[in-house]
Amino acid sequence: MTEVLGYLHGGGVMMLPIVGLSVWMWTLVVQKGLEFWREGRAEGDLQEALAYLRGQTPLRRRGPKALLLERLKVMGKLGLREVEVALREVELELSAPLKTVKVLASVAPLLGLLGTVLGMISTFWAISIHGTGSPKALAAGVSEALITTVSGLLVSIPGLFAYGLLSRKAERVARDLEEFAARVAARSRGI
């Protein structure tokens, strides 16, 4: 634990936003991952959906299909236009956190780069005060520069990988929602 704290301290002031950004990003990744995992396990019971839309039973599950059904129920009709609007709203809600993950993963190396610049400024400041004869004074600034660079990349690379995986899963969920909505609309019209 003291090594981690030493590492964070050695990275200087830019470690705080990098760590905060990482916590925010991974919170979103885990939330979306769990949501998609639960959605993949949930069966889209057509009879339950129709009963909910008719007001006969409450909705027992959460997730994208439940959100779609709630939107359709509020609209009152199940015409093509209403289904398309509800689908678009749910798909936007599905993808919004993923866009945030992408932005956070893209900003992380920039924060690392800013930390690198601050570390180099610190190094040059040490040179101006102590000259080049004090390796210890130089090492702190160089260390700060390298730690923030590595930290930004350590947040960004797996974050972009997670974004790619979750984006593909979101596309599959969106396709499943379209099929589910089409089945619900067709059955509600008696087709």
Secondary structure, DSSP 4 states (H G I P E B T S, - for coil): -HHHHHHHHHTGGGHHHHHHHHHHHHHHHHHHHHHHHHHHHS---HHHHHHHHTTSS-----SHHHHHHHHHHHH----HHHHHHHHHHHHHHHHHHHHHHHHHHHHHHHHHHHHHHHHHHHHHHHHHHHGGG-HHHHHHHHHHHHHHHHHHHHHHHHHHHHHHHHHHHHHHHHHHHHHHHHHHHHHHTT-
